[in-house]
Amino acid sequence: MDKNTGFYMEIEPKVFYQDNKAITVFRDRGVYKNENGYHTERQMTVDGKSFYVKSFFPSISKSTPTDQLIKLIDNDSQNK
């Protein structure tokens, strides 16, 4: 494992198929599915500090990733 980034540097994940969808699996993260969507969990080490990262991807999204990014940029520019 790269001690600075926390990645195993694995470039070829295992691929599983469920409900006609491909799910990639890397050694350094877990992917879980429930009725609300998918979430990933992983631990990372950056500059000697450990972090636990959890991301959620809903099955039915209320907005697109682009919409969220634009909203974030707008909010940031308003705060300056």
Secondary structure as UniProt FT lines:
FT   TURN            3..5
FT   STRAND          14..18
FT   TURN            19..20
FT   STRAND          21..25
FT   TURN            27..28
FT   STRAND          29..34
FT   TURN            35..36
FT   STRAND          37..46
FT   TURN            47..48
FT   STRAND          49..58
FT   HELIX           65..79
//
